[in-house]
């Protein structure tokens, strides 16, 4: 029975990779975190600066310390006081970095990338600015289509992210989006990247394991 589960998962991943490539994105299906980390370090060889989004997925690969040890300038706003001038400047610098590392809230089998942000720096950096954009996506974020992508954001990604930030929003109690008006709401900007942006190269690493929210 496990073989059929594995086959089903791989069909979904391969379909997503094929659709992403048709839409102008680069996409790779990798089997382990170690492979993903090596891929990222290779892509970063000619980069002097790297922006890191607010992503648990990328950090789970252990590449941030490795990039620092390689002498890269790292723009990681998680290391700074939220809302401080230094943190906001760091977010701006992410948009000008040679490489931007992030994940996605959902990737569809029809080839779209869906995200919902509070500040918008992740969405901005994905679409224009950095010379390279590299998104690491766990298999848990592969969904059928755009409708399923929004469902995943509202029922999984956003509530868990709000919990991790200790936000006082209704979704923290209900476990799903209430489309609230809370001042602590983190769902403020939604993007769908339908095709490769005109002046930005986006590469997706699809990992065969559950990672991130």
Secondary structure, 3 states (H helix, E strand, C coil): CHHHHHHHHHHHHHHHHHHHHHCCCEEEEECCHHHHHHHHHHHCCCCCEEEECCCHHHHCCCHHHHHHHCCCEEEEHHHCCCCCHHHHHHHHHHCCCCEEEECCCEEECCCCEEEEECCCHHHHHHHCCCCEEEEEEEHHHEECCHHHHHHHHHHHHHHHHHHHCCCCCHHHHHCCCCCCCCCCCCCCEEEEECCCCCCCEEEEEEECCCCCC
